[in-house]
Amino acid sequence: MRRFFGENVNGQIQITGDEFNHLKNVLRLGVGDQVMVYLGDEYEYACEIEQIIKKCAFCKIIGKTLCEGNPHKNIVLYQALPKRDKFEFIVQKATEIGISKVVPFISQHVVAKPTENKIERLKAIAKEACKQCERSVPPEICAPLDVDKVIAEFGKYDLVLFANERADKGTKVKGLEKMKNIAIIVGSEGGFSAKEKDKFVEAGATVISLGKRIYRTETASVAMMSLASILSEN
């Protein structure tokens, strides 16, 4: 069944905007066809199209189930701002893997400009990924922070994991399945300065190594997110 994001307006489900264009003009669905609709909550709604007008499809709910694709843990990615294409890829994979929030930040060696990463476009990418991976609630995409503001948020988490490409073996992390709030910190194409690494550790971040090889930023992000999600039983 095709999946769309919609709105509940006075008890009636409406699909508008780009979602409507995809429904009507790309997939050519019509009255009587059944679709799955996400309303931004923990459920997915089986619906039947009742009416189509110029810019909106009206649907009635015929079933409601808890969406199993939503994450069960709060795993947040703090990503030092990469170039636009890489960040779009990271947001897409974060959605599929089950990350709750993506927070870009500006570190010393960041080469991308904040204006290269449009928040609304990233949100649209996350929504599309939700439909592919059958997740009804997309990750929150935040505006960029600086390093000090990232560190100030460490206290929110049971564990903060910091990927250090120069760490020898790093720390072996155990008990992730018992943790509900986990933060991940990944550097940009230029990596972190020695001072930034020290500040993360002094603030309580746990250093882990991803092995002997140096990863691209998008590879490191996917590896870190996957490890945290799988080991925490997210």
N, C-alpha and C positions, 0 to 999 in steps of 0.2 A: 504494500500500500504506500502511495506517495506521501511524503511528509512536508508539512508547511508550518510556518509560524503565523499565528493569527491573533485576534483580539476577541474577548467576550464583551459585547456591547448590549447591555440590557438583556442578557440571557441568550443572545444570538451570536454565533461565531461568524466573524468577518475576516476575510483574507484580502488584503489590499497591497498596493505598492509593487515592489519587485516580485514579491511572492505571488501576487495575483497575475502579473505578467507571465511568470513561469508556468503557472497553472493553466491559464487560458491560451496563451499564444505559443508556448513552447510544447507543453504536454497535451494541449487541446482537450482538456477535461471539460465535462459539461454537467448539466443537471442530472442527478441520479448517480453520478460517480461517487465512490467512497474514497476518503482521504484520511490521513492521520494528521492531527493538528496539535501543535505545541502552543501553550498559552503563557509560558514563562514560569510555570509552577512545577511541582514534582510529578505531574501526571501527563499522560498522553491520551488524546481524545479521538476516538474513531468517529468520523463525521460523514454525513451525506450532503452533497451539494444540492441546495434547494432552489437557488436563484442566482443568476449571473447578470449584472448590469455592467455599465461601461467600465468602471474602475474597481469593482468589488464583487467577490463571491460570498454569498450567504449560505451558511451550513447549519445543519442541526446535529446535535450530539446523539450518537446511537450507542456509545460505549465509552467507558473511562477505566483506565488501569494505571497503576503506579509504574513510572518509567524506570526500568531496571538499569538503564545506561547512565544514570546520574551518579556522580562520585559520592562515596560514603564518608570520606575524610576531607579535611580542609588542607589541601596541598597548594601552596602559593609559590609561583616562580618569580623571583627577582632577576630580571634579565638586563645586564648592561646593554645599552641600546646598540643593536646591530644595524646594518643597512636594511633598507625597506624590504627587499625580496626575502632576505633571511628571516626578518622578524615576522613577515606574513607566514612563512613556512613554520616557524616556531609556534605561532598562535594556533595554526591549524592542528599541529601535532599535540599541543597542550590540550586542546579541546578533545581530541580523540583519546588521549591517555587518561584524562579525568582530572585535570588541574582546575582548581576553583577560581583562581585569580592570576592574572599576569601583570606584573608591575615593572615597567621599564625604568631604568635609572641611568644617570649620567656619571660615569667614572672618568678617571684621568685620561685613559687612552681610547675613549670612545671616538670614532671617526664619523659616525652618522650624525646628521642634524635632526633634532626632534621633529622638525616640520616634514621630514621624509616619511614619518610614520603617522598617518592620519587615523585617529582613534575610531572614527565611524567606519572606515574601510576595514579596520581590524575586527571590529564588532561584526560586520557583515561576513567576513571570512569565518569567524567563530560560529555564526549561525549556520552557514552552509555545512561546516564540519559537523555540527550537531545533528543535522539531518542524515548525514552519511553514517555516523556512529550511533545513531538512535539515542541521543541524549536530549532531554527537553529543556535544560537550563544551561545556557552558554556560560563560559567563564567571564568574570568581570575583567575588563580591559581598562587599566588605569592610566592617568597622565604621568609623565616622567617625574621621578624624584631625584634628589642628589644622594650621594653616598651616606651622609650623616643622617638624613631622614630615613633611609633604609635601615641603618643600624638602630635607630630609635624605635623601630617596630619589632626588633628581635624578641622583646618581652612577651609578645602575643603568642609565641609558639612553644610547643614542647621540645622542638628540635630545629636547629638551623644548620643546613648542610651547605658547605662551601666547597665547590670543586676547584682544587688547586692543581694545575697541570705540572707544577714543579715539586709537588709533595712526593716523598719517597714511597711510602706505603699508605700513608694516611691512617685514619682511625677506622676500625671495623665496627660498624654500627649494628647494634642488636636491639631487638624489641620494638621495631617500627610498627608491628601489628597492634601494639598497645597505645600508640600515639594517634591523636586526632588532629593535631595542628602542626604541620610541617612546612618549613620554608626552605627553598632551594635558591642558591645564589650562583649565577653563571656569568662569566665575563664576556665582553664583546670581542671583535676580531683582534684588538690590540692587547687583550688580557688586562690584568690588574697590576698596578704598581706595588712595589714591596710595602710601601706605607699603607696602602689600602688593605692588603692581605693581613698585615699586623693588626689593623683596626678591627677587621672582622673577627679575628681570633680573640683579641682582647675583649670584644663585646660578647663572646660566648659561642661563636660559630664553631661547628665541628668540621675539621678539614678531612676531606676524603680524596682519594686518588682514583682516577679513571684508567689507570694502567700506564704502561711505558710510552705509549704514543701520544702525540699532541693532536687533539681533535679540533676541527672547526667549531665555531661557536654554536652553530645549529645542531651539530652532532653531539656536542657536550650537553646541550639542553635536553635533547631527546633521551640521551642515555641517563641523565640525572632524573628526569621526570619519570621515566620508565622504572628505574630502580626504586624510587620512593613510592610510586603507585603500587607496584607489584608486592614489594616487601611489607608495605603497610596494609595490604589486603584491601586496597581502595576499590 
